[in-house]
Amino acid sequence: MNKLHVKKGDNVIVLSGKDKGKEGKVLEVAPKEGKVIVEKINIVKKHVKPRRQGDMGGIIEAEGALYACKVQLVCPKCKKGTRAGYKVLEDGKKVRVCKHCNESF
């Protein structure tokens, strides 16, 4: 089983590539491939064929997948890119913790 450090809905910052330094929200996670799709990051052009009569074909822009190792979580409190630590609360719930400010998110 492959686990990733990011989940759907997390805010992340891109560490490398053409979109380095940009922030976005994770739309999809693919643990088997180790990839994520981030909103408005890694925009690629996609050639679409018309499927039904009356549909328009053409070139559309869509988000492409990135390797998860190229993105880092953004702490909602200190607004920095951070590694995620984990902490078990008294009630047995496991939460992620910012390595900079020790705030759970």
URKA-V603581 format. One record per helix or strand. SS is the DSSP state (alpha for helix, beta for strand). FROM is the first residue (numbers start at 1). TO is the last residue. Records with the same first field share a line. If there is no record, write none. Layout:
SS->FROM-TO  FROM-TO
This chain:
beta->11-14  23-30  35-38  43-48  58-63  65-67  71-74  81-82  84-88  94-98  104-104
alpha->68-70
